[in-house]
Amino acid sequence: MDWMSGVEVNPDSHQESIAGLGAVLGGRRGYDAVAERHPGKAGEQPYGGAWRGPVFVLTHHPEDARAVVRLPRHRAGPVGPRPRR
């Protein structure tokens, strides 16, 4: 979340937001950028390391991803058309 540097946030609301997270979903480009700057620690970087938990990376190219745990499709959920509203 380097892009948020310089943004003034009430420290209490920041901690409340972190405490309410169950997981972080990020994009592949952002994950790769963090992995290059912090080798071996990309999953520890959300919120400057203040949060620990699962990090899911959305990618169309999992075959060349760095060390990851791949979820079988049946655990990742069905793939299909988006539900109508």
C-alpha positions in Angstrom: 0.0 0.0 0.0 2.9 2.3 -0.7 0.7 4.5 -2.8 -1.1 5.6 0.4 2.0 7.2 1.9 1.4 10.9 2.7 -2.4 10.3 3.3 -3.4 11.4 6.7 -5.6 8.9 8.5 -6.9 8.7 12.0 -4.7 5.9 13.6 -7.7 4.4 15.4 -9.7 4.1 12.2 -6.8 2.5 10.5 -6.4 -0.2 13.2 -10.2 -0.8 13.1 -10.0 -1.4 9.4 -7.1 -3.8 9.7 -8.8 -5.7 12.5 -11.9 -6.2 10.3 -10.1 -7.8 7.4 -10.4 -11.5 6.8 -8.2 -11.6 3.7 -6.6 -9.3 1.1 -7.3 -9.7 -2.6 -4.8 -8.0 -4.9 -3.8 -8.0 -8.5 -0.8 -9.8 -10.0 1.1 -6.7 -11.1 1.0 -5.1 -7.6 2.0 -8.4 -6.0 5.0 -8.8 -8.4 6.1 -5.2 -7.7 6.1 -5.8 -3.9 7.8 -9.2 -4.4 10.7 -7.5 -6.3 11.2 -4.8 -3.7 10.8 -7.2 -0.7 11.9 -10.7 -1.8 10.2 -13.5 0.2 8.0 -11.1 2.1 5.3 -10.0 -0.4 2.5 -11.7 1.7 3.7 -9.8 4.8 3.5 -6.3 3.3 -0.2 -5.3 3.5 -0.5 -2.3 5.8 3.2 -2.2 6.4 3.2 -5.6 8.1 0.5 -4.6 10.7 -1.9 -7.2 9.3 -1.4 -11.0 9.0 -3.7 -13.3 7.1 -4.3 -14.8 3.7 -3.4 -12.9 0.7 -5.1 -13.9 -2.6 -3.6 -12.7 -5.9 -5.9 -12.5 -8.9 -4.0 -13.6 -12.1 -4.7 -14.9 -15.6 -1.2 -16.5 -15.6 -0.8 -18.7 -12.6 1.7 -21.0 -14.4 4.6 -18.5 -14.0 3.6 -17.1 -10.5 6.2 -17.0 -7.8 5.9 -19.3 -4.8 2.1 -19.6 -4.2 -0.4 -22.1 -3.0 -2.7 -22.9 -5.8 -6.4 -23.6 -5.0 -8.0 -26.4 -6.9 -10.9 -25.0 -9.0 -13.5 -26.8 -6.8 -12.1 -24.9 -3.8 -11.8 -21.6 -5.6 -15.5 -21.6 -6.6 -17.3 -22.0 -9.9 -16.4 -20.1 -13.0 -19.3 -18.9 -15.1 -21.4 -15.9 -16.1 -21.9 -13.1 -13.6 -25.4 -13.4 -11.9 -28.0 -10.9 -13.2 -29.2 -8.2 -10.9 
